[in-house]
Structures are given as C-alpha cells and as structure tokens.
Amino acid sequence: MSKEEFTNLPFHKKINTLYTEGTFVVGIRYYKHKVNLYLLENEYIEVFYNHKQDKIDKIDFLPRDHTRMKFYLDQIKLA
C-alpha cells in the first residue's frame, strides 16, 4: 500500500490496517498523548492517543528526519 493510498483511507480503515498489517514498534508519552509507533511496509506511522479524552487524535507518517525520531532511536533501525 502506498503512502497516498493509506492517507486516503477513512480513519477507521487506517486503524484496522495498522493493527492487521502493521508491526507495533514502541509506545512513548509525548505531552498529552500516548504515541504508538507502527511500521507499515517501510514507513513509520504514529498513532496519537489522548487518554484523557479516550480517543485517537491523529494518525500520521513520521518523517525519518523529524526531531521526535530521537525518542524512538533506541527501539528502531533506520535503513
């Protein structure tokens, strides 16, 4: 699945795709969110869960040069 195809999926299909086809890598706390990092094919995708509101606020690709990547570096290998 391409980035564009994933981006164009409805929200519930993104969640389903990550849970069925993605690989959970690690979860971190980031401000008011618990952020779960998934690997889908060769792309890292973050799921931002707001525990106070009990909902997922955002699902987005994590660019490999993003500053947040430093929180994950001990858990992942960059190809």
mmCIF file of the N, C-alpha and C atoms, coordinates in Angstrom:
data_MODEL
# 
_entry.id   MODEL 
# 
loop_
_atom_site.group_PDB 
_atom_site.id 
_atom_site.type_symbol 
_atom_site.label_atom_id 
_atom_site.label_alt_id 
_atom_site.label_comp_id 
_atom_site.label_asym_id 
_atom_site.label_entity_id 
_atom_site.label_seq_id 
_atom_site.pdbx_PDB_ins_code 
_atom_site.Cartn_x 
_atom_site.Cartn_y 
_atom_site.Cartn_z 
_atom_site.occupancy 
_atom_site.B_iso_or_equiv 
_atom_site.pdbx_formal_charge 
_atom_site.auth_seq_id 
_atom_site.auth_comp_id 
_atom_site.auth_asym_id 
_atom_site.auth_atom_id 
_atom_site.pdbx_PDB_model_num 
ATOM 1   N N  . MET A 1 1  ? 0.843   -1.178 0.000  1.00 0.00 ? 1  MET A N  1 
ATOM 2   C CA . MET A 1 1  ? 0.000   0.000  0.000  1.00 0.00 ? 1  MET A CA 1 
ATOM 3   C C  . MET A 1 1  ? 0.887   1.240  0.000  1.00 0.00 ? 1  MET A C  1 
ATOM 4   N N  . SER A 1 2  ? 0.578   2.163  -0.854 1.00 0.00 ? 2  SER A N  1 
ATOM 5   C CA . SER A 1 2  ? 1.377   3.382  -0.944 1.00 0.00 ? 2  SER A CA 1 
ATOM 6   C C  . SER A 1 2  ? 0.996   4.361  0.171  1.00 0.00 ? 2  SER A C  1 
ATOM 7   N N  . LYS A 1 3  ? 1.866   5.363  0.389  1.00 0.00 ? 3  LYS A N  1 
ATOM 8   C CA . LYS A 1 3  ? 1.561   6.407  1.362  1.00 0.00 ? 3  LYS A CA 1 
ATOM 9   C C  . LYS A 1 3  ? 0.259   7.107  1.004  1.00 0.00 ? 3  LYS A C  1 
ATOM 10  N N  . GLU A 1 4  ? 0.095   7.393  -0.274 1.00 0.00 ? 4  GLU A N  1 
ATOM 11  C CA . GLU A 1 4  ? -1.103  8.090  -0.725 1.00 0.00 ? 4  GLU A CA 1 
ATOM 12  C C  . GLU A 1 4  ? -2.361  7.257  -0.465 1.00 0.00 ? 4  GLU A C  1 
ATOM 13  N N  . GLU A 1 5  ? -2.280  5.961  -0.745 1.00 0.00 ? 5  GLU A N  1 
ATOM 14  C CA . GLU A 1 5  ? -3.432  5.083  -0.502 1.00 0.00 ? 5  GLU A CA 1 
ATOM 15  C C  . GLU A 1 5  ? -3.786  5.066  0.983  1.00 0.00 ? 5  GLU A C  1 
ATOM 16  N N  . PHE A 1 6  ? -2.764  4.938  1.840  1.00 0.00 ? 6  PHE A N  1 
ATOM 17  C CA . PHE A 1 6  ? -3.007  4.926  3.280  1.00 0.00 ? 6  PHE A CA 1 
ATOM 18  C C  . PHE A 1 6  ? -3.599  6.258  3.730  1.00 0.00 ? 6  PHE A C  1 
ATOM 19  N N  . THR A 1 7  ? -3.036  7.358  3.253  1.00 0.00 ? 7  THR A N  1 
ATOM 20  C CA . THR A 1 7  ? -3.507  8.691  3.634  1.00 0.00 ? 7  THR A CA 1 
ATOM 21  C C  . THR A 1 7  ? -4.973  8.894  3.266  1.00 0.00 ? 7  THR A C  1 
ATOM 22  N N  . ASN A 1 8  ? -5.391  8.312  2.152  1.00 0.00 ? 8  ASN A N  1 
ATOM 23  C CA . ASN A 1 8  ? -6.764  8.497  1.681  1.00 0.00 ? 8  ASN A CA 1 
ATOM 24  C C  . ASN A 1 8  ? -7.774  7.542  2.311  1.00 0.00 ? 8  ASN A C  1 
ATOM 25  N N  . LEU A 1 9  ? -7.313  6.609  3.130  1.00 0.00 ? 9  LEU A N  1 
ATOM 26  C CA . LEU A 1 9  ? -8.244  5.699  3.803  1.00 0.00 ? 9  LEU A CA 1 
ATOM 27  C C  . LEU A 1 9  ? -9.067  6.452  4.843  1.00 0.00 ? 9  LEU A C  1 
ATOM 28  N N  . PRO A 1 10 ? -10.308 6.014  5.078  1.00 0.00 ? 10 PRO A N  1 
ATOM 29  C CA . PRO A 1 10 ? -11.066 6.564  6.207  1.00 0.00 ? 10 PRO A CA 1 
ATOM 30  C C  . PRO A 1 10 ? -10.344 6.227  7.520  1.00 0.00 ? 10 PRO A C  1 
ATOM 31  N N  . PHE A 1 11 ? -10.593 7.031  8.536  1.00 0.00 ? 11 PHE A N  1 
ATOM 32  C CA . PHE A 1 11 ? -9.896  6.892  9.816  1.00 0.00 ? 11 PHE A CA 1 
ATOM 33  C C  . PHE A 1 11 ? -9.968  5.461  10.362 1.00 0.00 ? 11 PHE A C  1 
ATOM 34  N N  . HIS A 1 12 ? -11.150 4.860  10.384 1.00 0.00 ? 12 HIS A N  1 
ATOM 35  C CA . HIS A 1 12 ? -11.304 3.511  10.947 1.00 0.00 ? 12 HIS A CA 1 
ATOM 36  C C  . HIS A 1 12 ? -10.545 2.469  10.128 1.00 0.00 ? 12 HIS A C  1 
ATOM 37  N N  . LYS A 1 13 ? -10.387 2.691  8.831  1.00 0.00 ? 13 LYS A N  1 
ATOM 38  C CA . LYS A 1 13 ? -9.626  1.753  7.997  1.00 0.00 ? 13 LYS A CA 1 
ATOM 39  C C  . LYS A 1 13 ? -8.123  1.898  8.244  1.00 0.00 ? 13 LYS A C  1 
ATOM 40  N N  . LYS A 1 14 ? -7.674  3.119  8.541  1.00 0.00 ? 14 LYS A N  1 
ATOM 41  C CA . LYS A 1 14 ? -6.267  3.311  8.904  1.00 0.00 ? 14 LYS A CA 1 
ATOM 42  C C  . LYS A 1 14 ? -5.951  2.507  10.161 1.00 0.00 ? 14 LYS A C  1 
ATOM 43  N N  . ILE A 1 15 ? -6.824  2.607  11.149 1.00 0.00 ? 15 ILE A N  1 
ATOM 44  C CA . ILE A 1 15 ? -6.624  1.880  12.406 1.00 0.00 ? 15 ILE A CA 1 
ATOM 45  C C  . ILE A 1 15 ? -6.588  0.382  12.139 1.00 0.00 ? 15 ILE A C  1 
ATOM 46  N N  . ASN A 1 16 ? -7.564  -0.098 11.393 1.00 0.00 ? 16 ASN A N  1 
ATOM 47  C CA . ASN A 1 16 ? -7.635  -1.523 11.080 1.00 0.00 ? 16 ASN A CA 1 
ATOM 48  C C  . ASN A 1 16 ? -6.396  -1.992 10.317 1.00 0.00 ? 16 ASN A C  1 
ATOM 49  N N  . THR A 1 17 ? -5.942  -1.200 9.358  1.00 0.00 ? 17 THR A N  1 
ATOM 50  C CA . THR A 1 17 ? -4.762  -1.559 8.563  1.00 0.00 ? 17 THR A CA 1 
ATOM 51  C C  . THR A 1 17 ? -3.517  -1.653 9.446  1.00 0.00 ? 17 THR A C  1 
ATOM 52  N N  . LEU A 1 18 ? -3.352  -0.688 10.344 1.00 0.00 ? 18 LEU A N  1 
ATOM 53  C CA . LEU A 1 18 ? -2.179  -0.732 11.225 1.00 0.00 ? 18 LEU A CA 1 
ATOM 54  C C  . LEU A 1 18 ? -2.210  -1.948 12.127 1.00 0.00 ? 18 LEU A C  1 
ATOM 55  N N  . TYR A 1 19 ? -3.376  -2.265 12.690 1.00 0.00 ? 19 TYR A N  1 
ATOM 56  C CA . TYR A 1 19 ? -3.471  -3.390 13.619 1.00 0.00 ? 19 TYR A CA 1 
ATOM 57  C C  . TYR A 1 19 ? -3.360  -4.737 12.921 1.00 0.00 ? 19 TYR A C  1 
ATOM 58  N N  . THR A 1 20 ? -3.773  -4.821 11.661 1.00 0.00 ? 20 THR A N  1 
ATOM 59  C CA . THR A 1 20 ? -3.739  -6.117 10.979 1.00 0.00 ? 20 THR A CA 1 
ATOM 60  C C  . THR A 1 20 ? -2.512  -6.312 10.095 1.00 0.00 ? 20 THR A C  1 
ATOM 61  N N  . GLU A 1 21 ? -1.989  -5.212 9.517  1.00 0.00 ? 21 GLU A N  1 
ATOM 62  C CA . GLU A 1 21 ? -0.868  -5.346 8.593  1.00 0.00 ? 21 GLU A CA 1 
ATOM 63  C C  . GLU A 1 21 ? 0.420   -4.706 9.105  1.00 0.00 ? 21 GLU A C  1 
ATOM 64  N N  . GLY A 1 22 ? 0.307   -3.812 10.079 1.00 0.00 ? 22 GLY A N  1 
ATOM 65  C CA . GLY A 1 22 ? 1.481   -3.130 10.607 1.00 0.00 ? 22 GLY A CA 1 
ATOM 66  C C  . GLY A 1 22 ? 2.114   -3.908 11.742 1.00 0.00 ? 22 GLY A C  1 
ATOM 67  N N  . THR A 1 23 ? 3.285   -3.454 12.135 1.00 0.00 ? 23 THR A N  1 
ATOM 68  C CA . THR A 1 23 ? 4.005   -4.036 13.266 1.00 0.00 ? 23 THR A CA 1 
ATOM 69  C C  . THR A 1 23 ? 4.175   -2.956 14.322 1.00 0.00 ? 23 THR A C  1 
ATOM 70  N N  . PHE A 1 24 ? 3.663   -3.235 15.528 1.00 0.00 ? 24 PHE A N  1 
ATOM 71  C CA . PHE A 1 24 ? 3.853   -2.301 16.628 1.00 0.00 ? 24 PHE A CA 1 
ATOM 72  C C  . PHE A 1 24 ? 5.333   -2.283 16.993 1.00 0.00 ? 24 PHE A C  1 
ATOM 73  N N  . VAL A 1 25 ? 5.903   -1.087 17.119 1.00 0.00 ? 25 VAL A N  1 
ATOM 74  C CA . VAL A 1 25 ? 7.320   -0.949 17.436 1.00 0.00 ? 25 VAL A CA 1 
ATOM 75  C C  . VAL A 1 25 ? 7.505   -0.563 18.895 1.00 0.00 ? 25 VAL A C  1 
ATOM 76  N N  . VAL A 1 26 ? 6.912   0.556  19.294 1.00 0.00 ? 26 VAL A N  1 
ATOM 77  C CA . VAL A 1 26 ? 7.097   1.045  20.664 1.00 0.00 ? 26 VAL A CA 1 
ATOM 78  C C  . VAL A 1 26 ? 6.053   2.125  20.945 1.00 0.00 ? 26 VAL A C  1 
ATOM 79  N N  . GLY A 1 27 ? 5.771   2.341  22.211 1.00 0.00 ? 27 GLY A N  1 
ATOM 80  C CA . GLY A 1 27 ? 4.892   3.425  22.630 1.00 0.00 ? 27 GLY A CA 1 
ATOM 81  C C  . GLY A 1 27 ? 5.669   4.390  23.509 1.00 0.00 ? 27 GLY A C  1 
ATOM 82  N N  . ILE A 1 28 ? 5.390   5.675  23.354 1.00 0.00 ? 28 ILE A N  1 
ATOM 83  C CA . ILE A 1 28 ? 6.025   6.693  24.188 1.00 0.00 ? 28 ILE A CA 1 
ATOM 84  C C  . ILE A 1 28 ? 4.951   7.645  24.699 1.00 0.00 ? 28 ILE A C  1 
ATOM 85  N N  . ARG A 1 29 ? 5.298   8.407  25.723 1.00 0.00 ? 29 ARG A N  1 
ATOM 86  C CA . ARG A 1 29 ? 4.458   9.521  26.177 1.00 0.00 ? 29 ARG A CA 1 
ATOM 87  C C  . ARG A 1 29 ? 4.998   10.780 25.527 1.00 0.00 ? 29 ARG A C  1 
ATOM 88  N N  . TYR A 1 30 ? 4.102   11.578 24.976 1.00 0.00 ? 30 TYR A N  1 
ATOM 89  C CA . TYR A 1 30 ? 4.506   12.811 24.308 1.00 0.00 ? 30 TYR A CA 1 
ATOM 90  C C  . TYR A 1 30 ? 3.450   13.859 24.617 1.00 0.00 ? 30 TYR A C  1 
ATOM 91  N N  . TYR A 1 31 ? 3.778   14.759 25.541 1.00 0.00 ? 31 TYR A N  1 
ATOM 92  C CA . TYR A 1 31 ? 2.837   15.760 26.030 1.00 0.00 ? 31 TYR A CA 1 
ATOM 93  C C  . TYR A 1 31 ? 1.581   15.063 26.517 1.00 0.00 ? 31 TYR A C  1 
ATOM 94  N N  . LYS A 1 32 ? 0.413   15.378 25.980 1.00 0.00 ? 32 LYS A N  1 
ATOM 95  C CA . LYS A 1 32 ? -0.832  14.792 26.492 1.00 0.00 ? 32 LYS A CA 1 
ATOM 96  C C  . LYS A 1 32 ? -1.215  13.486 25.799 1.00 0.00 ? 32 LYS A C  1 
ATOM 97  N N  . HIS A 1 33 ? -0.323  12.953 24.981 1.00 0.00 ? 33 HIS A N  1 
ATOM 98  C CA . HIS A 1 33 ? -0.637  11.754 24.208 1.00 0.00 ? 33 HIS A CA 1 
ATOM 99  C C  . HIS A 1 33 ? 0.232   10.563 24.597 1.00 0.00 ? 33 HIS A C  1 
ATOM 100 N N  . LYS A 1 34 ? -0.332  9.391  24.389 1.00 0.00 ? 34 LYS A N  1 
ATOM 101 C CA . LYS A 1 34 ? 0.467   8.177  24.293 1.00 0.00 ? 34 LYS A CA 1 
ATOM 102 C C  . LYS A 1 34 ? 0.601   7.957  22.790 1.00 0.00 ? 34 LYS A C  1 
ATOM 103 N N  . VAL A 1 35 ? 1.828   7.884  22.319 1.00 0.00 ? 35 VAL A N  1 
ATOM 104 C CA . VAL A 1 35 ? 2.066   7.744  20.882 1.00 0.00 ? 35 VAL A CA 1 
ATOM 105 C C  . VAL A 1 35 ? 2.594   6.341  20.621 1.00 0.00 ? 35 VAL A C  1 
ATOM 106 N N  . ASN A 1 36 ? 1.852   5.596  19.813 1.00 0.00 ? 36 ASN A N  1 
ATOM 107 C CA . ASN A 1 36 ? 2.286   4.266  19.408 1.00 0.00 ? 36 ASN A CA 1 
ATOM 108 C C  . ASN A 1 36 ? 2.885   4.366  18.017 1.00 0.00 ? 36 ASN A C  1 
ATOM 109 N N  . LEU A 1 37 ? 4.068   3.799  17.874 1.00 0.00 ? 37 LEU A N  1 
ATOM 110 C CA . LEU A 1 37 ? 4.760   3.798  16.585 1.00 0.00 ? 37 LEU A CA 1 
ATOM 111 C C  . LEU A 1 37 ? 4.587   2.442  15.930 1.00 0.00 ? 37 LEU A C  1 
ATOM 112 N N  . TYR A 1 38 ? 4.164   2.466  14.671 1.00 0.00 ? 38 TYR A N  1 
ATOM 113 C CA . TYR A 1 38 ? 3.983   1.252  13.883 1.00 0.00 ? 38 TYR A CA 1 
ATOM 114 C C  . TYR A 1 38 ? 4.865   1.319  12.647 1.00 0.00 ? 38 TYR A C  1 
ATOM 115 N N  . LEU A 1 39 ? 5.262   0.158  12.178 1.00 0.00 ? 39 LEU A N  1 
ATOM 116 C CA . LEU A 1 39 ? 5.964   0.033  10.910 1.00 0.00 ? 39 LEU A CA 1 
ATOM 117 C C  . LEU A 1 39 ? 5.008   -0.642 9.938  1.00 0.00 ? 39 LEU A C  1 
ATOM 118 N N  . LEU A 1 40 ? 4.699   0.052  8.854  1.00 0.00 ? 40 LEU A N  1 
ATOM 119 C CA . LEU A 1 40 ? 3.830   -0.488 7.813  1.00 0.00 ? 40 LEU A CA 1 
ATOM 120 C C  . LEU A 1 40 ? 4.625   -0.471 6.524  1.00 0.00 ? 40 LEU A C  1 
ATOM 121 N N  . GLU A 1 41 ? 4.953   -1.675 6.051  1.00 0.00 ? 41 GLU A N  1 
ATOM 122 C CA . GLU A 1 41 ? 5.873   -1.837 4.939  1.00 0.00 ? 41 GLU A CA 1 
ATOM 123 C C  . GLU A 1 41 ? 7.174   -1.147 5.330  1.00 0.00 ? 41 GLU A C  1 
ATOM 124 N N  . ASN A 1 42 ? 7.578   -0.064 4.685  1.00 0.00 ? 42 ASN A N  1 
ATOM 125 C CA . ASN A 1 42 ? 8.848   0.578  5.038  1.00 0.00 ? 42 ASN A CA 1 
ATOM 126 C C  . ASN A 1 42 ? 8.633   1.973  5.632  1.00 0.00 ? 42 ASN A C  1 
ATOM 127 N N  . GLU A 1 43 ? 7.437   2.234  6.127  1.00 0.00 ? 43 GLU A N  1 
ATOM 128 C CA . GLU A 1 43 ? 7.108   3.564  6.648  1.00 0.00 ? 43 GLU A CA 1 
ATOM 129 C C  . GLU A 1 43 ? 6.739   3.480  8.125  1.00 0.00 ? 43 GLU A C  1 
ATOM 130 N N  . TYR A 1 44 ? 7.209   4.458  8.902  1.00 0.00 ? 44 TYR A N  1 
ATOM 131 C CA . TYR A 1 44 ? 6.812   4.577  10.296 1.00 0.00 ? 44 TYR A CA 1 
ATOM 132 C C  . TYR A 1 44 ? 5.583   5.464  10.393 1.00 0.00 ? 44 TYR A C  1 
ATOM 133 N N  . ILE A 1 45 ? 4.617   5.006  11.188 1.00 0.00 ? 45 ILE A N  1 
ATOM 134 C CA . ILE A 1 45 ? 3.368   5.730  11.366 1.00 0.00 ? 45 ILE A CA 1 
ATOM 135 C C  . ILE A 1 45 ? 3.102   5.868  12.859 1.00 0.00 ? 45 ILE A C  1 
ATOM 136 N N  . GLU A 1 46 ? 2.745   7.084  13.271 1.00 0.00 ? 46 GLU A N  1 
ATOM 137 C CA . GLU A 1 46 ? 2.443   7.347  14.668 1.00 0.00 ? 46 GLU A CA 1 
ATOM 138 C C  . GLU A 1 46 ? 0.928   7.428  14.870 1.00 0.00 ? 46 GLU A C  1 
ATOM 139 N N  . VAL A 1 47 ? 0.478   6.854  15.979 1.00 0.00 ? 47 VAL A N  1 
ATOM 140 C CA . VAL A 1 47 ? -0.919  6.944  16.388 1.00 0.00 ? 47 VAL A CA 1 
ATOM 141 C C  . VAL A 1 47 ? -0.934  7.704  17.706 1.00 0.00 ? 47 VAL A C  1 
ATOM 142 N N  . PHE A 1 48 ? -1.564  8.879  17.712 1.00 0.00 ? 48 PHE A N  1 
ATOM 143 C CA . PHE A 1 48 ? -1.611  9.753  18.886 1.00 0.00 ? 48 PHE A CA 1 
ATOM 144 C C  . PHE A 1 48 ? -2.907  9.491  19.649 1.00 0.00 ? 48 PHE A C  1 
ATOM 145 N N  . TYR A 1 49 ? -2.775  8.856  20.800 1.00 0.00 ? 49 TYR A N  1 
ATOM 146 C CA . TYR A 1 49 ? -3.935  8.525  21.624 1.00 0.00 ? 49 TYR A CA 1 
ATOM 147 C C  . TYR A 1 49 ? -4.017  9.497  22.796 1.00 0.00 ? 49 TYR A C  1 
ATOM 148 N N  . ASN A 1 50 ? -5.155  10.169 22.914 1.00 0.00 ? 50 ASN A N  1 
ATOM 149 C CA . ASN A 1 50 ? -5.398  11.093 24.016 1.00 0.00 ? 50 ASN A CA 1 
ATOM 150 C C  . ASN A 1 50 ? -6.144  10.328 25.105 1.00 0.00 ? 50 ASN A C  1 
ATOM 151 N N  . HIS A 1 51 ? -5.431  9.955  26.160 1.00 0.00 ? 51 HIS A N  1 
ATOM 152 C CA . HIS A 1 51 ? -6.040  9.095  27.182 1.00 0.00 ? 51 HIS A CA 1 
ATOM 153 C C  . HIS A 1 51 ? -7.090  9.830  28.009 1.00 0.00 ? 51 HIS A C  1 
ATOM 154 N N  . LYS A 1 52 ? -6.969  11.134 28.168 1.00 0.00 ? 52 LYS A N  1 
ATOM 155 C CA . LYS A 1 52 ? -7.970  11.882 28.940 1.00 0.00 ? 52 LYS A CA 1 
ATOM 156 C C  . LYS A 1 52 ? -9.306  11.926 28.209 1.00 0.00 ? 52 LYS A C  1 
ATOM 157 N N  . GLN A 1 53 ? -9.266  12.013 26.896 1.00 0.00 ? 53 GLN A N  1 
ATOM 158 C CA . GLN A 1 53 ? -10.497 12.023 26.106 1.00 0.00 ? 53 GLN A CA 1 
ATOM 159 C C  . GLN A 1 53 ? -10.851 10.639 25.561 1.00 0.00 ? 53 GLN A C  1 
ATOM 160 N N  . ASP A 1 54 ? -9.968  9.665  25.795 1.00 0.00 ? 54 ASP A N  1 
ATOM 161 C CA . ASP A 1 54 ? -10.167 8.289  25.348 1.00 0.00 ? 54 ASP A CA 1 
ATOM 162 C C  . ASP A 1 54 ? -10.468 8.226  23.848 1.00 0.00 ? 54 ASP A C  1 
ATOM 163 N N  . LYS A 1 55 ? -9.567  8.877  23.069 1.00 0.00 ? 55 LYS A N  1 
ATOM 164 C CA . LYS A 1 55 ? -9.748  8.841  21.618 1.00 0.00 ? 55 LYS A CA 1 
ATOM 165 C C  . LYS A 1 55 ? -8.407  9.022  20.917 1.00 0.00 ? 55 LYS A C  1 
ATOM 166 N N  . ILE A 1 56 ? -8.366  8.562  19.695 1.00 0.00 ? 56 ILE A N  1 
ATOM 167 C CA . ILE A 1 56 ? -7.194  8.761  18.847 1.00 0.00 ? 56 ILE A CA 1 
ATOM 168 C C  . ILE A 1 56 ? -7.351  10.115 18.165 1.00 0.00 ? 56 ILE A C  1 
ATOM 169 N N  . ASP A 1 57 ? -6.390  11.001 18.401 1.00 0.00 ? 57 ASP A N  1 
ATOM 170 C CA . ASP A 1 57 ? -6.442  12.344 17.830 1.00 0.00 ? 57 ASP A CA 1 
ATOM 171 C C  . ASP A 1 57 ? -5.865  12.411 16.423 1.00 0.00 ? 57 ASP A C  1 
ATOM 172 N N  . LYS A 1 58 ? -4.857  11.577 16.164 1.00 0.00 ? 58 LYS A N  1 
ATOM 173 C CA . LYS A 1 58 ? -4.164  11.714 14.873 1.00 0.00 ? 58 LYS A CA 1 
ATOM 174 C C  . LYS A 1 58 ? -3.440  10.423 14.527 1.00 0.00 ? 58 LYS A C  1 
ATOM 175 N N  . ILE A 1 59 ? -3.410  10.125 13.243 1.00 0.00 ? 59 ILE A N  1 
ATOM 176 C CA . ILE A 1 59 ? -2.598  9.037  12.689 1.00 0.00 ? 59 ILE A CA 1 
ATOM 177 C C  . ILE A 1 59 ? -1.822  9.662  11.540 1.00 0.00 ? 59 ILE A C  1 
ATOM 178 N N  . ASP A 1 60 ? -0.484  9.590  11.630 1.00 0.00 ? 60 ASP A N  1 
ATOM 179 C CA . ASP A 1 60 ? 0.305   10.282 10.616 1.00 0.00 ? 60 ASP A CA 1 
ATOM 180 C C  . ASP A 1 60 ? 1.658   9.602  10.423 1.00 0.00 ? 60 ASP A C  1 
ATOM 181 N N  . PHE A 1 61 ? 2.212   9.780  9.240  1.00 0.00 ? 61 PHE A N  1 
ATOM 182 C CA . PHE A 1 61 ? 3.549   9.276  8.945  1.00 0.00 ? 61 PHE A CA 1 
ATOM 183 C C  . PHE A 1 61 ? 4.581   10.058 9.741  1.00 0.00 ? 61 PHE A C  1 
ATOM 184 N N  . LEU A 1 62 ? 5.618   9.391  10.173 1.00 0.00 ? 62 LEU A N  1 
ATOM 185 C CA . LEU A 1 62 ? 6.722   10.034 10.877 1.00 0.00 ? 62 LEU A CA 1 
ATOM 186 C C  . LEU A 1 62 ? 7.903   10.137 9.924  1.00 0.00 ? 62 LEU A C  1 
ATOM 187 N N  . PRO A 1 63 ? 8.216   11.345 9.473  1.00 0.00 ? 63 PRO A N  1 
ATOM 188 C CA . PRO A 1 63 ? 9.397   11.505 8.615  1.00 0.00 ? 63 PRO A CA 1 
ATOM 189 C C  . PRO A 1 63 ? 10.657  11.108 9.388  1.00 0.00 ? 63 PRO A C  1 
ATOM 190 N N  . ARG A 1 64 ? 11.556  10.436 8.727  1.00 0.00 ? 64 ARG A N  1 
ATOM 191 C CA . ARG A 1 64 ? 12.760  9.936  9.407  1.00 0.00 ? 64 ARG A CA 1 
ATOM 192 C C  . ARG A 1 64 ? 13.672  11.045 9.898  1.00 0.00 ? 64 ARG A C  1 
ATOM 193 N N  . ASP A 1 65 ? 13.478  12.273 9.403  1.00 0.00 ? 65 ASP A N  1 
ATOM 194 C CA . ASP A 1 65 ? 14.307  13.385 9.876  1.00 0.00 ? 65 ASP A CA 1 
ATOM 195 C C  . ASP A 1 65 ? 13.585  14.264 10.903 1.00 0.00 ? 65 ASP A C  1 
ATOM 196 N N  . HIS A 1 66 ? 12.429  13.829 11.382 1.00 0.00 ? 66 HIS A N  1 
ATOM 197 C CA . HIS A 1 66 ? 11.674  14.604 12.367 1.00 0.00 ? 66 HIS A CA 1 
ATOM 198 C C  . HIS A 1 66 ? 12.383  14.555 13.724 1.00 0.00 ? 66 HIS A C  1 
ATOM 199 N N  . THR A 1 67 ? 12.320  15.646 14.472 1.00 0.00 ? 67 THR A N  1 
ATOM 200 C CA . THR A 1 67 ? 13.006  15.703 15.778 1.00 0.00 ? 67 THR A CA 1 
ATOM 201 C C  . THR A 1 67 ? 12.444  14.684 16.762 1.00 0.00 ? 67 THR A C  1 
ATOM 202 N N  . ARG A 1 68 ? 11.186  14.281 16.616 1.00 0.00 ? 68 ARG A N  1 
ATOM 203 C CA . ARG A 1 68 ? 10.602  13.288 17.521 1.00 0.00 ? 68 ARG A CA 1 
ATOM 204 C C  . ARG A 1 68 ? 11.235  11.908 17.341 1.00 0.00 ? 68 ARG A C  1 
ATOM 205 N N  . MET A 1 69 ? 11.895  11.699 16.229 1.00 0.00 ? 69 MET A N  1 
ATOM 206 C CA . MET A 1 69 ? 12.533  10.412 15.971 1.00 0.00 ? 69 MET A CA 1 
ATOM 207 C C  . MET A 1 69 ? 13.517  10.045 17.083 1.00 0.00 ? 69 MET A C  1 
ATOM 208 N N  . LYS A 1 70 ? 14.119  11.049 17.725 1.00 0.00 ? 70 LYS A N  1 
ATOM 209 C CA . LYS A 1 70 ? 15.102  10.770 18.781 1.00 0.00 ? 70 LYS A CA 1 
ATOM 210 C C  . LYS A 1 70 ? 14.499  9.968  19.938 1.00 0.00 ? 70 LYS A C  1 
ATOM 211 N N  . PHE A 1 71 ? 13.188  10.076 20.154 1.00 0.00 ? 71 PHE A N  1 
ATOM 212 C CA . PHE A 1 71 ? 12.551  9.320  21.227 1.00 0.00 ? 71 PHE A CA 1 
ATOM 213 C C  . PHE A 1 71 ? 12.465  7.828  20.906 1.00 0.00 ? 71 PHE A C  1 
ATOM 214 N N  . TYR A 1 72 ? 12.572  7.484  19.649 1.00 0.00 ? 72 TYR A N  1 
ATOM 215 C CA . TYR A 1 72 ? 12.416  6.103  19.210 1.00 0.00 ? 72 TYR A CA 1 
ATOM 216 C C  . TYR A 1 72 ? 13.737  5.417  18.861 1.00 0.00 ? 72 TYR A C  1 
ATOM 217 N N  . LEU A 1 73 ? 14.816  6.158  18.736 1.00 0.00 ? 73 LEU A N  1 
ATOM 218 C CA . LEU A 1 73 ? 16.039  5.623  18.137 1.00 0.00 ? 73 LEU A CA 1 
ATOM 219 C C  . LEU A 1 73 ? 16.598  4.393  18.832 1.00 0.00 ? 73 LEU A C  1 
ATOM 220 N N  . ASP A 1 74 ? 16.362  4.250  20.134 1.00 0.00 ? 74 ASP A N  1 
ATOM 221 C CA . ASP A 1 74 ? 16.881  3.064  20.815 1.00 0.00 ? 74 ASP A CA 1 
ATOM 222 C C  . ASP A 1 74 ? 16.034  1.820  20.520 1.00 0.00 ? 74 ASP A C  1 
ATOM 223 N N  . GLN A 1 75 ? 14.889  1.996  19.855 1.00 0.00 ? 75 GLN A N  1 
ATOM 224 C CA . GLN A 1 75 ? 13.989  0.879  19.582 1.00 0.00 ? 75 GLN A CA 1 
ATOM 225 C C  . GLN A 1 75 ? 13.906  0.486  18.103 1.00 0.00 ? 75 GLN A C  1 
ATOM 226 N N  . ILE A 1 76 ? 14.459  1.329  17.214 1.00 0.00 ? 76 ILE A N  1 
ATOM 227 C CA . ILE A 1 76 ? 14.289  1.063  15.783 1.00 0.00 ? 76 ILE A CA 1 
ATOM 228 C C  . ILE A 1 76 ? 15.623  1.091  15.061 1.00 0.00 ? 76 ILE A C  1 
ATOM 229 N N  . LYS A 1 77 ? 15.603  0.502  13.880 1.00 0.00 ? 77 LYS A N  1 
ATOM 230 C CA . LYS A 1 77 ? 16.765  0.561  12.983 1.00 0.00 ? 77 LYS A CA 1 
ATOM 231 C C  . LYS A 1 77 ? 16.349  1.344  11.756 1.00 0.00 ? 77 LYS A C  1 
ATOM 232 N N  . LEU A 1 78 ? 17.124  2.354  11.415 1.00 0.00 ? 78 LEU A N  1 
ATOM 233 C CA . LEU A 1 78 ? 16.842  3.096  10.193 1.00 0.00 ? 78 LEU A CA 1 
ATOM 234 C C  . LEU A 1 78 ? 17.607  2.478  9.050  1.00 0.00 ? 78 LEU A C  1 
ATOM 235 N N  . ALA A 1 79 ? 16.886  2.169  7.992  1.00 0.00 ? 79 ALA A N  1 
ATOM 236 C CA . ALA A 1 79 ? 17.533  1.535  6.842  1.00 0.00 ? 79 ALA A CA 1 
ATOM 237 C C  . ALA A 1 79 ? 18.153  2.561  5.940  1.00 0.00 ? 79 ALA A C  1 
# 
